[in-house]
Amino acid sequence: MKITKVSFNRKFNLGNYESLDAGMEAEIADTDNPLEVLTILKDNVEMWHIDQTRKKPVENGEGTQPSTLTPSPKPSPTPTLLDKYPPELQKHLTFKDGKLYSEYTSRDIWTQINSIAKDNGYTWVSEGKDSHWERKA
């Protein structure tokens, strides 16, 4: 049997009932030792996880050191509904996934927020603690 690929997968426990699956795969040449390549993959996955936990890039080195991951460029910020509010109202708001959320505020502040949201095509969606404004298509 000729081995042409090896792969390594690992599940990292992040706590709070969350986990992360990470893995790598490599094609090997006739001259490569599959067990050595598997060890290199394992070390790279471990170092990647350490790098992600520290939020610092790992320098590329010799042997089993992984290469640094280049983060995808962040898109330039586009104006959101939140930008249309004065700073004193912005502190009460969160804009996420195209929806505008407000912390519990006085009726007067809610009315000001609602007025600007309506002027920009958003409607109030009452869903208890997840109530928000969203743009209806």
C-alpha positions in Angstrom: 0.0 0.0 0.0 1.3 3.4 -0.9 0.4 6.3 1.4 0.0 9.6 -0.4 -1.8 11.8 2.2 -1.8 12.1 5.9 -4.1 14.3 8.1 -4.4 15.3 11.7 -7.5 16.6 13.4 -8.0 17.8 17.0 -10.9 19.1 19.0 -10.0 21.9 21.4 -12.3 22.5 24.4 -12.9 26.3 24.7 -15.0 26.0 27.9 -18.6 27.1 28.4 -19.8 24.2 26.3 -17.8 25.4 23.2 -15.2 23.5 21.2 -13.2 24.1 18.1 -12.2 21.5 15.6 -8.9 22.1 13.8 -7.0 20.0 11.3 -4.4 19.9 8.6 -3.7 17.6 5.7 -0.5 17.0 3.7 0.4 15.2 0.6 3.6 13.2 1.0 6.3 12.3 -1.5 7.9 8.8 -1.8 10.9 10.0 0.3 8.8 11.3 3.2 8.2 9.3 6.3 4.4 9.4 7.0 4.8 9.3 10.8 7.2 12.3 10.7 4.8 14.3 8.5 1.9 13.4 10.9 4.0 14.7 13.8 4.7 17.9 11.9 1.0 18.3 11.2 0.2 17.7 14.9 2.7 20.3 16.0 1.4 22.8 13.5 -2.2 22.4 14.7 -1.1 22.7 18.3 0.9 25.9 17.6 -2.0 27.3 15.6 -4.2 26.9 18.6 -1.7 28.5 20.9 -1.3 31.3 18.5 -5.0 31.9 18.3 -5.4 31.8 22.1 -2.6 34.3 22.6 -3.7 36.6 19.8 -0.1 37.0 18.8 1.4 35.7 15.5 3.9 32.8 15.8 7.1 33.5 14.0 8.0 31.1 11.2 10.9 29.0 12.2 12.7 25.8 11.3 11.3 22.2 11.6 7.8 21.8 12.9 7.1 25.5 13.5 3.9 26.5 11.6 3.9 29.4 9.3 1.9 32.4 10.5 -1.6 32.7 9.3 -2.4 35.9 7.4 -5.7 37.3 8.5 -8.1 38.2 5.8 -8.3 42.0 5.3 -11.1 43.6 7.2 -13.7 45.3 5.0 -13.7 49.0 5.2 -16.5 50.2 7.5 -19.7 51.1 5.8 -22.0 53.7 7.3 -24.7 52.0 9.3 -27.9 53.2 10.8 -26.0 53.6 14.1 -23.9 56.4 12.4 -27.1 58.5 11.9 -27.6 58.8 15.7 -26.0 61.5 17.9 -23.3 60.2 20.3 -25.7 60.6 23.3 -28.1 58.1 21.7 -25.4 55.8 20.2 -24.3 54.8 23.7 -27.7 53.0 24.1 -27.5 51.2 20.8 -25.9 48.1 19.1 -26.1 47.4 15.4 -25.6 43.7 14.6 -26.5 41.6 11.6 -28.5 44.4 10.0 -30.6 44.9 13.1 -30.6 47.7 15.6 -30.8 46.8 19.3 -31.4 49.2 22.2 -30.6 48.7 25.9 -33.5 49.4 28.3 -34.0 53.1 28.2 -36.6 55.7 29.2 -39.6 56.2 27.0 -38.2 59.6 25.8 -34.9 58.1 24.6 -36.7 55.1 23.0 -39.0 57.6 21.1 -36.0 59.5 19.7 -34.3 56.3 18.6 -37.5 55.0 17.0 -38.1 58.3 15.1 -34.6 58.1 13.5 -35.0 54.4 12.7 -38.4 54.9 11.1 -37.0 57.8 9.0 -34.4 55.4 7.7 -36.8 52.6 6.7 -36.6 50.5 9.8 -39.6 49.1 11.7 -39.8 47.9 15.3 -40.0 44.2 15.8 -41.3 43.2 19.2 -39.8 40.0 20.4 -39.5 40.4 24.1 -35.9 40.6 25.2 -34.8 40.3 21.5 -36.9 43.2 20.3 -35.1 45.4 17.7 -35.5 47.5 14.6 -34.9 46.0 11.2 -35.3 47.0 7.6 -38.2 45.2 5.9 -37.7 44.2 2.3 
